[in-house]
Amino acid sequence: MINPFETLFKKLEAIDLKIEALRESQPVKSKAEDEEIDLLNVEQAAKFLSLEKQTIYQKVSKRQIPFMKRSKNLYFSKKALLKYLAEGAYKTTEEIQTGEHTYTSKRKLRK
């Protein structure tokens, strides 16, 4: 008679070996690679935002867009540009209605 625990142990051992083989086959990423900052220059930022280069320069001079400057070079973080775009997002009707409900339910009535 076959012991079910031995069968289970053999299957777990096979799974363990497959997991180890998968780990070895995947390249190891360093922490620096995971946290890599994706910097864009003016041309790349203009293309990313679908704007003209001149418009990017105007927004920089008016400080309407997040940027970094080193020497005479301008740099833009892709993450900061995405946040900049998200700040201009309009609320959906549902979000507005939910917000109104929250506002009226938290507001104290004055007598």
C-alpha positions as CSV (number, residue, x, y, z in Angstrom):
1,M,0.0,0.0,0.0
2,I,1.3,3.5,-1.0
3,N,1.6,6.0,1.8
4,P,-0.3,9.2,0.9
5,F,2.1,11.3,2.8
6,E,5.1,10.0,0.8
7,T,3.2,10.8,-2.5
8,L,2.4,14.3,-1.2
9,F,6.0,14.8,-0.1
10,K,7.3,13.8,-3.5
11,K,4.9,16.2,-5.3
12,L,5.8,19.1,-3.0
13,E,9.5,18.4,-3.6
14,A,8.9,18.5,-7.4
15,I,7.0,21.8,-7.0
16,D,9.9,23.1,-4.9
17,L,12.4,22.2,-7.7
18,K,10.3,23.9,-10.4
19,I,10.0,27.1,-8.3
20,E,13.8,27.1,-7.8
21,A,14.3,26.7,-11.5
22,L,12.0,29.6,-12.3
23,R,13.8,31.8,-9.8
24,E,17.2,31.0,-11.4
25,S,15.9,31.6,-14.9
26,Q,14.6,35.1,-14.2
27,P,17.1,38.0,-14.2
28,V,17.6,39.6,-10.8
29,K,16.7,43.3,-10.7
30,S,18.5,45.6,-8.4
31,K,16.5,48.0,-6.2
32,A,18.0,50.9,-8.3
33,E,16.4,49.5,-11.5
34,D,13.0,49.2,-9.8
35,E,13.2,52.8,-8.6
36,E,14.6,54.2,-11.9
37,I,13.5,57.7,-12.6
38,D,12.3,58.2,-16.2
39,L,13.5,61.6,-17.2
40,L,12.5,63.3,-20.3
41,N,14.1,66.2,-22.2
42,V,12.0,69.1,-23.7
43,E,11.4,67.3,-27.0
44,Q,10.3,64.1,-25.3
45,A,8.1,65.9,-22.8
46,A,6.4,67.8,-25.7
47,K,5.8,64.5,-27.5
48,F,4.6,62.9,-24.2
49,L,2.1,65.7,-23.5
50,S,1.2,66.2,-27.2
51,L,2.3,69.9,-27.1
52,E,4.7,72.0,-29.1
53,K,8.2,72.7,-27.7
54,Q,7.4,76.4,-27.5
55,T,4.4,75.6,-25.3
56,I,6.5,73.5,-23.0
57,Y,9.0,76.5,-22.6
58,Q,6.0,78.9,-21.9
59,K,4.6,76.6,-19.2
60,V,8.1,76.3,-17.7
61,S,8.6,80.0,-17.6
62,K,5.1,80.5,-15.9
63,R,5.9,77.5,-13.6
64,Q,2.7,75.7,-14.7
65,I,4.4,72.4,-15.3
66,P,6.8,70.5,-13.0
67,F,10.4,70.5,-14.2
68,M,14.0,70.2,-13.2
69,K,16.9,72.3,-14.4
70,R,20.6,71.5,-14.4
71,S,22.8,74.0,-16.2
72,K,20.9,75.1,-19.2
73,N,19.1,71.8,-19.6
74,L,15.5,71.2,-18.7
75,Y,14.3,67.8,-17.5
76,F,10.9,66.4,-16.7
77,S,9.9,63.4,-14.6
78,K,7.4,61.2,-16.4
79,K,5.7,60.5,-13.0
80,A,5.4,64.2,-12.3
81,L,3.9,64.9,-15.7
82,L,1.4,62.1,-15.2
83,K,0.4,63.7,-11.9
84,Y,0.2,67.1,-13.6
85,L,-2.2,65.6,-16.2
86,A,-4.3,63.9,-13.5
87,E,-4.8,67.2,-11.7
88,G,-6.6,68.5,-14.7
89,A,-9.0,65.6,-14.8
90,Y,-12.7,66.4,-14.6
91,K,-14.9,64.5,-12.1
92,T,-17.6,62.1,-13.4
93,T,-21.2,62.8,-12.6
94,E,-21.1,59.9,-10.1
95,E,-18.1,61.4,-8.3
96,I,-19.8,64.8,-8.2
97,Q,-23.0,63.3,-6.8
98,T,-21.1,61.3,-4.2
99,G,-19.1,64.3,-3.2
100,E,-22.3,66.4,-2.8
101,H,-23.8,63.7,-0.6
102,T,-20.7,63.6,1.5
103,Y,-20.6,67.4,1.8
104,T,-24.3,67.7,2.8
105,S,-24.2,64.8,5.3
106,K,-21.1,66.2,7.1
107,R,-22.3,69.8,7.1
108,K,-23.8,71.1,10.3
109,L,-27.0,73.1,10.0
110,R,-26.9,76.6,11.6
111,K,-29.9,77.8,13.4
